[in-house]
């Protein structure tokens, strides 16, 4: 999602292990202002603990619809 919205990878490093390290330890990247309303979804998708991430694709779709509806209101 981050890459789709920004055109950049969320974590960058010189080696694949460095990228893995960032995924596990770095702060979740912030979205630009234009799409900041989707930050709560990104935070869930990139949560460090599996239990904090959506459990299914259907749950992700529901979250996207909720956030887009709020943004349109």
Backbone bond lengths (Angstrom), bond angles and torsions (degrees), N, CA, C in turn:
res aa  C-N    CA-C-N  psi(-1)  N-CA   C-N-CA  omega(-1)  CA-C   N-CA-C  phi
1 X - - - 1.455 - - 1.524 109.88 -
2 X 1.323 116.57 -45.74 1.463 119.66 -179.53 1.528 110.45 -57.88
3 X 1.309 116.73 -47.55 1.461 120.60 -178.98 1.529 111.44 -65.23
4 X 1.318 117.46 -37.42 1.466 120.57 178.27 1.526 110.99 -63.68
5 X 1.315 116.56 -38.05 1.466 120.60 -176.25 1.525 113.83 -82.88
6 X 1.322 117.03 -28.33 1.471 120.12 -174.09 1.523 114.37 -113.19
7 X 1.328 117.08 -19.44 1.458 120.25 -175.27 1.523 112.94 79.05
8 X 1.338 116.45 8.24 1.466 121.67 179.90 1.520 109.69 -127.21
9 X 1.314 116.23 154.73 1.460 120.49 175.55 1.527 108.84 -74.68
10 X 1.335 117.54 146.43 1.462 119.33 -178.89 1.526 112.98 -68.86
11 X 1.315 116.80 -32.14 1.467 121.35 179.89 1.525 108.91 -133.68
12 X 1.303 115.61 133.74 1.463 121.37 -178.68 1.522 108.07 -130.61
13 X 1.320 115.91 138.79 1.464 121.72 176.77 1.522 108.30 -153.21
14 X 1.317 115.66 169.53 1.462 121.15 -178.52 1.523 113.45 -73.39
15 X 1.323 116.75 -21.59 1.462 120.56 -178.06 1.530 109.79 -133.45
16 X 1.326 116.63 158.55 1.468 118.72 175.20 1.538 112.29 -58.01
17 X 1.319 117.60 -37.83 1.465 120.42 178.30 1.525 110.92 -64.51
18 X 1.320 116.99 -33.87 1.457 120.59 176.27 1.517 111.77 -64.63
19 X 1.325 116.46 -40.04 1.471 120.70 177.60 1.532 109.40 -64.42
20 X 1.322 116.36 -44.51 1.465 120.65 177.88 1.522 110.32 -59.04
21 X 1.317 116.86 -43.36 1.464 121.08 178.52 1.526 110.53 -58.74
22 X 1.334 116.67 -46.07 1.469 119.84 179.93 1.528 111.64 -62.61
23 X 1.319 116.75 -41.37 1.469 119.83 178.20 1.524 110.54 -57.54
24 X 1.327 116.35 -38.31 1.460 120.58 -176.47 1.525 113.15 -83.26
25 X 1.345 118.19 -27.09 1.460 119.54 -168.95 1.520 116.75 -125.27
26 X 1.305 118.37 -24.66 1.473 120.40 -175.66 1.525 110.75 -78.07
27 X 1.309 115.72 157.57 1.452 120.55 174.74 1.518 110.30 -62.67
28 X 1.315 116.02 150.84 1.458 120.42 176.11 1.519 108.10 -68.69
29 X 1.336 117.79 130.22 1.470 119.65 -177.05 1.525 111.69 -65.35
30 X 1.319 115.34 151.73 1.464 122.25 179.93 1.517 109.12 -92.78
31 X 1.318 115.50 140.86 1.462 121.22 177.76 1.524 110.45 -82.55
32 X 1.344 117.20 153.29 1.460 120.66 175.27 1.531 111.04 -62.53
33 X 1.310 116.40 157.70 1.459 122.64 -176.83 1.521 113.26 -51.12
34 X 1.321 117.36 -40.82 1.470 121.11 -175.83 1.527 113.11 -60.07
35 X 1.316 117.32 -26.54 1.466 120.96 -179.41 1.535 111.78 -124.80
36 X 1.314 116.50 18.35 1.467 121.18 -177.21 1.525 112.64 -61.43
37 X 1.328 118.07 -22.77 1.461 120.27 178.38 1.531 111.63 -64.43
38 X 1.329 117.44 -15.11 1.464 121.41 177.90 1.534 112.44 -94.07
39 X 1.341 117.60 1.64 1.465 121.04 -179.35 1.530 112.83 -57.71
40 X 1.343 119.58 -41.70 1.470 118.02 178.40 1.534 112.98 -57.55
41 X 1.317 117.02 -38.62 1.464 120.25 177.49 1.522 110.32 -66.83
42 X 1.308 117.59 -45.63 1.463 120.79 178.94 1.524 110.20 -59.72
43 X 1.335 116.45 -41.99 1.465 119.89 178.65 1.524 110.93 -57.99
44 X 1.340 116.70 -40.86 1.462 120.04 178.68 1.528 111.43 -69.07
45 X 1.321 116.66 -43.09 1.471 120.00 -177.22 1.520 112.31 -65.81
46 X 1.323 117.24 -33.19 1.461 121.14 -178.33 1.525 112.90 -102.72
47 X 1.332 117.05 14.01 1.465 120.61 179.78 1.526 110.28 -55.40
48 X 1.297 115.45 141.67 1.471 120.70 -177.29 1.528 111.41 -70.74
49 X 1.308 117.96 -36.44 1.465 121.73 179.79 1.528 109.84 -93.31
50 X 1.307 116.37 132.18 1.469 121.37 -178.10 1.525 111.76 -57.11
51 X 1.304 118.27 -36.14 1.451 121.72 -179.23 1.519 113.81 -66.82
52 X 1.329 116.72 -17.12 1.461 121.69 178.90 1.529 112.64 -90.81
53 X 1.339 116.54 -7.21 1.464 121.24 179.78 1.528 110.09 -93.27
54 X 1.339 117.68 154.68 1.474 119.87 176.04 1.527 110.24 -57.02
55 X 1.318 115.32 144.00 1.463 120.76 -175.12 1.520 113.43 -84.15
56 X 1.348 117.50 -16.57 1.465 119.26 -176.74 1.523 110.42 -154.10
57 X 1.320 114.93 165.31 1.464 120.07 176.23 1.522 110.52 -64.13
58 X 1.319 116.95 -34.95 1.470 120.69 178.67 1.524 110.64 -62.43
59 X 1.311 117.24 -38.06 1.462 121.31 177.64 1.537 110.61 -66.45
60 X 1.303 117.13 -37.85 1.466 121.14 177.61 1.525 110.01 -64.79
61 X 1.316 117.12 -45.15 1.469 121.02 178.57 1.521 109.81 -59.32
62 X 1.316 117.28 -43.89 1.467 121.45 178.83 1.526 110.47 -59.90
63 X 1.330 117.35 -44.72 1.469 121.52 179.70 1.534 110.91 -62.66
64 X 1.329 116.75 -42.39 1.470 120.54 179.49 1.522 109.99 -62.02
65 X 1.320 116.86 -46.11 1.465 120.42 179.81 1.530 111.18 -61.24
66 X 1.322 117.92 -42.24 1.464 121.75 178.77 1.527 111.22 -61.63
67 X 1.327 116.59 -46.42 1.470 120.30 -178.50 1.521 111.70 -66.71
68 X 1.317 117.38 -41.12 1.466 119.87 178.85 1.522 111.86 -66.96
69 X 1.329 116.83 -37.66 1.466 119.97 176.85 1.524 111.19 -64.72
70 X 1.325 116.82 -41.40 1.472 120.35 177.31 1.518 110.85 -63.21
71 X 1.314 117.00 -41.28 1.469 121.05 -178.68 1.533 111.19 -67.17
72 X 1.327 116.79 -32.56 1.461 120.43 -178.36 1.528 111.97 -77.78
73 X 1.332 116.02 -20.80 1.482 120.23 -177.35 1.524 112.38 -75.27
